[in-house]
């Protein structure tokens, strides 16, 4: 009897130990699942910030493209310098507006440091130490604001009427360029340069652009030369096959050879 009682006590303790382990595992999984569901309430989630990469051609709302050729942030004087290349056909002047994410209601000062043949070197000043992101708008200045008399346009009558005028907006948005502070290159010093140094910088960027275009032309020439050799070989094979063809087949082959010649 004593042995039986000891055996039953052992089974009871064993079941109790197993029950405690299962309960602990269930509590652990429940807490983990609850933490996953409520994580968005106590974990800080950052909004995605737009960033226009350098040498990335951005389509404008008017004509051509706009590209950031160079961009450097100078923490020493809280400024951001950009070299912008505009592929615009019109010759109207361009104006700029800059706003940072840290203070979106304030328009930052923008200085045009250098301009030459579609290249613009601009400096945005008074940035906050943690400006986070920057939106840089480019506008095309058509002319001074025009005032149009609506009655003159909509009516042919010569009777006197009260003046009814409407102003036409003098500038149109070309495009907006974005800069993410985390992805923007920064340099020590104030980055102040003379006009001649800016001219040399633009000239160097233009040379790099020409070199890149020349490489693309060289690749295109290589591809076309290979295509020409293949076409010439196909034409030679067609001419060889004509020796064993009847008149109707020869006429079809001659047509194919003429097409190959046009392709070359």
Phi and psi in degrees as a GROMACS rama.xvg file:
@    title "Ramachandran Plot"
@    xaxis  label "Phi"
@    yaxis  label "Psi"
@TYPE xy
-62.5223  -39.3  UNK-2
-65.7249  -39.4881  UNK-3
-64.363  -41.273  UNK-4
-65.7771  -41.6375  UNK-5
-62.6657  -39.255  UNK-6
-65.3282  -40.32  UNK-7
-67.5836  -39.3238  UNK-8
-63.502  -37.782  UNK-9
-64.8863  -42.7042  UNK-10
-64.9951  -37.6433  UNK-11
-65.9014  -46.0467  UNK-12
-64.1343  -38.0283  UNK-13
-64.258  -44.9949  UNK-14
-63.185  -38.0828  UNK-15
-66.907  -39.7157  UNK-16
-64.252  -43.2254  UNK-17
-63.2538  -42.016  UNK-18
-61.5507  -38.8293  UNK-19
-66.942  -40.5711  UNK-20
-65.269  -44.6714  UNK-21
-62.4484  -40.877  UNK-22
-63.717  -41.5898  UNK-23
-64.4522  -40.5431  UNK-24
-65.1642  -40.6387  UNK-25
-64.2254  -41.4973  UNK-26
-63.6989  -41.0416  UNK-27
-62.5201  -47.7878  UNK-28
-65.7343  -36.1301  UNK-29
-65.5928  -44.3711  UNK-30
-63.775  -41.2039  UNK-31
-62.8574  -43.3882  UNK-32
-65.4691  -39.6829  UNK-33
-66.201  -39.1508  UNK-34
-64.5155  -37.9473  UNK-35
-65.0556  -39.5547  UNK-36
-70.0554  -34.429  UNK-37
-100.533  6.80663  UNK-38
-62.1876  -32.9171  UNK-39
-67.1516  -16.6871  UNK-40
-82.9508  -26.936  UNK-41
-119.509  -8.04611  UNK-42
-95.9113  131.821  UNK-43
-76.0537  122.661  UNK-44
-109.083  128.365  UNK-45
-89.9925  139.703  UNK-46
-71.4813  142.101  UNK-47
-67.0747  137.962  UNK-48
-110.019  137.989  UNK-49
-77.2574  149.08  UNK-50
-149.698  120.273  UNK-51
-88.1158  117.613  UNK-52
-72.4344  151.777  UNK-53
-67.2036  148.176  UNK-54
64.0452  16.5737  UNK-55
-100.306  110.094  UNK-56
-70.4669  123.859  UNK-57
-107.288  128.879  UNK-58
-67.7963  137.543  UNK-59
-95.2725  166.288  UNK-60
-80.7595  -6.2619  UNK-61
-114.447  -81.579  UNK-62
-145.623  158.138  UNK-63
71.2875  -162.705  UNK-64
-131.682  164.972  UNK-65
-128.556  134.83  UNK-66
-134.371  135.527  UNK-67
-85.7268  109.414  UNK-68
-81.7967  -30.9177  UNK-69
-156.283  146.49  UNK-70
-152.37  123.889  UNK-71
-138.113  133.017  UNK-72
-101.054  131.53  UNK-73
-113.397  97.8865  UNK-74
-62.4344  -26.7194  UNK-75
-59.7012  -36.1665  UNK-76
-124.335  19.7918  UNK-77
52.1561  50.4489  UNK-78
-133.644  157.515  UNK-79
-128.328  123.613  UNK-80
-103.155  136.734  UNK-81
-135.646  141.06  UNK-82
-107.45  118.252  UNK-83
-116.015  133.617  UNK-84
-111.282  125.039  UNK-85
-113.934  125.903  UNK-86
-98.2861  77.1384  UNK-87
-115.172  141.422  UNK-88
-88.3741  -27.1452  UNK-89
-78.8422  158.375  UNK-90
-109.294  15.755  UNK-91
-69.7276  155.344  UNK-92
-71.7241  158.042  UNK-93
-117.857  138.882  UNK-94
-121.31  163.709  UNK-95
-133.305  147.021  UNK-96
-136.427  130.249  UNK-97
-125.566  137.032  UNK-98
-139.844  138.973  UNK-99
-101.874  157.122  UNK-100
-68.6504  -32.6445  UNK-101
-65.1573  -35.673  UNK-102
-135.676  76.144  UNK-103
-66.4683  -18.2702  UNK-104
-85.0925  -6.93641  UNK-105
-105.966  130.225  UNK-106
-87.8368  122.201  UNK-107
-79.9794  148.774  UNK-108
-65.3015  133.898  UNK-109
-122.308  125.198  UNK-110
-113.804  128.255  UNK-111
-85.2264  106.938  UNK-112
-85.8667  -31.3899  UNK-113
-160.09  145.673  UNK-114
-145.683  132.291  UNK-115
-164.035  117.832  UNK-116
49.0557  53.0461  UNK-117
88.6901  -6.4266  UNK-118
-97.6211  134.955  UNK-119
-129.343  124.991  UNK-120
-104  116.217  UNK-121
-123.206  152.467  UNK-122
-126.842  125.66  UNK-123
-99.3577  122.332  UNK-124
-107.086  172.057  UNK-125
61.446  34.3088  UNK-126
-72.1652  147.962  UNK-127
-71.7448  151.45  UNK-128
-55.3632  -34.8716  UNK-129
-117.335  72.2662  UNK-130
-79.4083  -13.7774  UNK-131
67.4651  -62.7354  UNK-132
-152.004  155.904  UNK-133
-133.817  134.338  UNK-134
-109.013  125.168  UNK-135
-120.972  108.496  UNK-136
-94.0569  138.613  UNK-137
-114.244  129.775  UNK-138
-119.789  145.512  UNK-139
-97.3222  119.891  UNK-140
-87.2827  106.529  UNK-141
-71.7222  -64.9709  UNK-142
-158.981  -173.65  UNK-143
-65.4328  154.453  UNK-144
-58.1786  131.881  UNK-145
-97.4699  146.164  UNK-146
-113.064  121.92  UNK-147
-111.954  132.656  UNK-148
-82.625  111.548  UNK-149
-63.1765  -36.544  UNK-150
-64.4663  -36.6743  UNK-151
-66.2947  -30.0928  UNK-152
-82.8537  -38.1792  UNK-153
-97.4851  -9.74317  UNK-154
-135.02  142.007  UNK-155
-99.057  -2.07542  UNK-156
-70.4932  148.59  UNK-157
-99.0151  7.56884  UNK-158
-75.0025  150.249  UNK-159
-67.5572  145.274  UNK-160
-148.112  161.694  UNK-161
-67.6011  144.088  UNK-162
-64.3261  127.815  UNK-163
-129.58  104.706  UNK-164
-117.216  159.016  UNK-165
-141.628  133.238  UNK-166
-90.2969  134.25  UNK-167
-93.2682  129.217  UNK-168
-61.7551  133.005  UNK-169
-85.858  -10.5602  UNK-170
-134.203  149.185  UNK-171
-126.905  143.104  UNK-172
-69.7852  124.767  UNK-173
-82.8231  -57.3313  UNK-174
-169.405  173.665  UNK-175
-123.422  130.317  UNK-176
-107.258  141.575  UNK-177
-119.237  146.209  UNK-178
-134.306  125.082  UNK-179
-95.517  124.021  UNK-180
-57.3788  -36.5276  UNK-181
-66.8653  -25.5402  UNK-182
-104.532  2.79434  UNK-183
-94.9913  130.695  UNK-184
-66.8535  135.869  UNK-185
-119.755  149.077  UNK-186
-133.545  148.846  UNK-187
-73.5892  158.538  UNK-188
86.923  171.802  UNK-189
-89.1178  -11.8388  UNK-190
66.5554  22.5113  UNK-191
-76.8156  131.412  UNK-192
-129.33  160.098  UNK-193
-82.6437  168.9  UNK-194
-61.6658  -36.6098  UNK-195
-66.2951  -38.3373  UNK-196
-66.4885  -38.44  UNK-197
-64.8495  -38.1112  UNK-198
-63.6242  -41.0445  UNK-199
-66.3882  -37.7948  UNK-200
-62.1606  -46.6428  UNK-201
-64.292  -40.3763  UNK-202
-62.6434  -40.8055  UNK-203
-65.1489  -41.3146  UNK-204
-64.3879  -38.6347  UNK-205
-66.7992  -37.6671  UNK-206
-64.5549  -41.5575  UNK-207
-61.1439  -39.6763  UNK-208
-63.454  -43.5292  UNK-209
-64.9507  -42.6123  UNK-210
-60.359  -42.8202  UNK-211
-63.9005  -40.8913  UNK-212
-66.1616  -38.4142  UNK-213
-63.3647  -39.6497  UNK-214
-63.1406  -39.794  UNK-215
-64.7949  -39.1524  UNK-216
-63.5643  -41.8958  UNK-217
-62.4167  -40.9358  UNK-218
-63.3682  -42.3058  UNK-219
-64.1943  -40.0464  UNK-220
-63.7854  -41.3729  UNK-221
-61.9745  -43.2583  UNK-222
-64.109  -44.1312  UNK-223
-65.7207  -38.1381  UNK-224
-64.0855  -40.3916  UNK-225
-64.5231  -41.8499  UNK-226
-64.2582  -37.2175  UNK-227
-64.6961  -43.0846  UNK-228
-62.7963  -41.4911  UNK-229
-63.8653  -42.8664  UNK-230
-65.0566  -40.964  UNK-231
-63.186  -40.0621  UNK-232
-64.6977  -42.1272  UNK-233
-63.9984  -37.7741  UNK-234
-66.659  -39.8674  UNK-235
-63.2702  -38.8864  UNK-236
-66.2889  -38.2045  UNK-237
-65.2548  -41.88  UNK-238
-64.3526  -36.0949  UNK-239
-67.8836  -37.4997  UNK-240
-69.8311  -23.704  UNK-241
-62.9293  -24.7979  UNK-242
-62.8996  -25.2149  UNK-243
-112.256  16.6021  UNK-244
-108.513  156.665  UNK-245
-82.1629  174.208  UNK-246
-58.6487  -43.4241  UNK-247
-63.2715  -41.322  UNK-248
-67.7419  -37.1403  UNK-249
-62.8254  -39.4305  UNK-250
-61.6746  -41.9007  UNK-251
-66.3928  -41.5774  UNK-252
-66.5501  -39.5069  UNK-253
-61.6969  -37.5683  UNK-254
-63.3903  -42.0886  UNK-255
-65.4204  -39.2117  UNK-256
-64.8798  -39.4309  UNK-257
-62.0209  -39.6643  UNK-258
-64.3977  -39.4815  UNK-259
-64.3737  -40.3111  UNK-260
-63.1589  -41.7665  UNK-261
-61.6521  -39.501  UNK-262
-63.7405  -42.4268  UNK-263
